[in-house]
Amino acid sequence: MKKEEKTNVMRVLEQKKVPYESRAYTQDATLTGEEIAGILGQDPRHVFKTLVTRGKTGQYYVFVVPVAEDLDLKKAAKASGEKSIEMIKQKELLPLTGYVHGGCSPIGMKKAFPTFIHESAAELSRMFVSAGKVGFQVELSPQDLIKTVGCGFADLV
C-alpha cells in the first residue's frame, strides 16, 4: 500500500458529509480490476469501475459496474432511454470528466451526467469506486453513492 493522499472525490464526500473509507495501493498500468480487488482484499463483486458513454442523441452517460463484468451496451441504452450507446474514446475522458483512464470516478466529474449503477450494488452494504486518481479507491454505501451522485440502479451487465 502507498501513502494516503486526499483526492477531489474525498473532498466532495467530506463536503457532503458522506462517510467513506479510502484505500491507496501501488498501481501499475497492467493491473486489472480483479487484481485491484485482490490487492484491496475484496470480492470483485464489491469493487466497481466507472464507464463513460455517449448515446445516439449525443448525451453522455456514466455506468458503474463490477470490475469483473462488462457493460452490456444494449442494456445501457435501455436504461438510459437511448436507441444505442457507445463507449467514448479514451482521449475524450480527461477533457470531459477531469479523470484519467483507471482513475475515473462517478463522484466529482467536471459536469454531472446521468449515472446508473449496476443493480447488484443494491444488495451490498459497502462498495468500492475509484477515488478519482489511479491507485486510490473509496469505500462507501451504495445508498450514499446514489445520494451523492443523483443516480439509480439498473440491469447493466
N, C-alpha and C positions, 0 to 999 in steps of 0.2 A: 504494500500500500504506500501511497505517497502523501506528502504533506497536504493538509486541507487548505483550500482557498475558498473565498466567497465568490460565487458566480451571480450573474444577474438574476437567474432563476431563484436562487436562495434569497436574494434581496426582495424580489417580488413576493415570495411566500412569507417572509418576515413582515413586510409592509402590510399584507393582508391578514396577518396573524394566523397563518396556516401552519399547524405543527408538521414538522418533517424531520427526517434524519438524512444527513449527507454522507456519501461514501466516495472516497477517492481511490483510484487504483492506477498502476502504471499501465498505460495503454500503448500498444504499437499498432500500426496500420493493418496488421494481419489478423487481429483478434475478431472473431465472430461474436454475435450477440449471445450465443450459447456459451462461448468461452468466457465472456464477461460475466454472465450469470454464475458460472462456476467459480470465478475469482471472488465474486460477492458472496458465495456460499448459498446461492438462491436457486430455486427451481426455475427453469426458463419460462414457465407459465406466469411467473410473478414479475418478470423483467420485460419492459415494453420498449419498442422502438417507435420513433415518430417519422411518418412518411408524408411528404408534401406532394400534392397532385394538382392537376388542372382539369376542370370539366370542359365539356364541349362548348359551353357558354363562355368560357374564358375565366370563370370564377375559380379561385384556388380553394382547396380543401386540405385539411390535416387529418390523418388517420393514425391512431395509436394502437398497435397490435403487438402481441407477444413476439419476442425476438426469434423464436423458433418457427414462426408462421410466416406465410406470405400473404400480402394483401390481395384479396380477390377483387379485381377491378370491376367486375360486374356487380358484385355485392356493394362495393363502394359507390358505384353510380346509382344503384337503387337507394342506398341510404341517403345520398345527397340530392336525389331527385334529378340527376343529370342523365342524359342519354348515354354518355360514355365518360370515362375518367382515364387520364394517363399520368404517369409519374413525370414530374418536372425533371429537367436536365440538372445534373449535379452543379454545373456552373451557375445556375439560377438561384440555388439555395441560399447562399450568403447574402446577395443583394436583396432578396425577397424577405427572408426571415431574420437575418442577423446572425444566423448559426451556420457552422460548417458541417459537412458530412461527418457523421459519427458523434456529433455533439448537438444535434438538433433536438430541441425540447418543445412540447406543446405550450409551455409556460413562457411568457415574456417575449414572444416574437415581435418584430417591428410593427406588425399590424395584426389585428385579430382576424382569423379566418374561421369559417365553420369547421368545427372539430368533432370527430367521432372516435369513441374508444371501443375496442372490441368488447362484446358483451361478456366475455369470460371474466373481465375485471370486476363485474358486479358481484361475483361470488367471493372476491378477495377482501380481506381486511386491510391489507397493505400491498402496494405495488411500487415498482421502481420505474422511473423515467429519467432521461438524460437531464443533468443539471445545467445544460447549455454550454458545456465545454467538454471536449474529448477527455476521458479519464475521470469524469465526475458523474455521479448519479444521485438522485434524491429519492427517498422512500416516503410515501405518503398514502393516505387512504384514497381509494378511487372516488369517494364522495367529495373529498376535499379538492381533488383534481377537477371534478365536474364544476364545483362552485367557483374555483379559481379561473378556469378557462371558459366556462359557459358552454359546456358540451354535453353530449349524451352518449348512451350505449347503442351499439348496432352490431348486427352479424356481418363481419368483415373478412373472415378467412374461410 
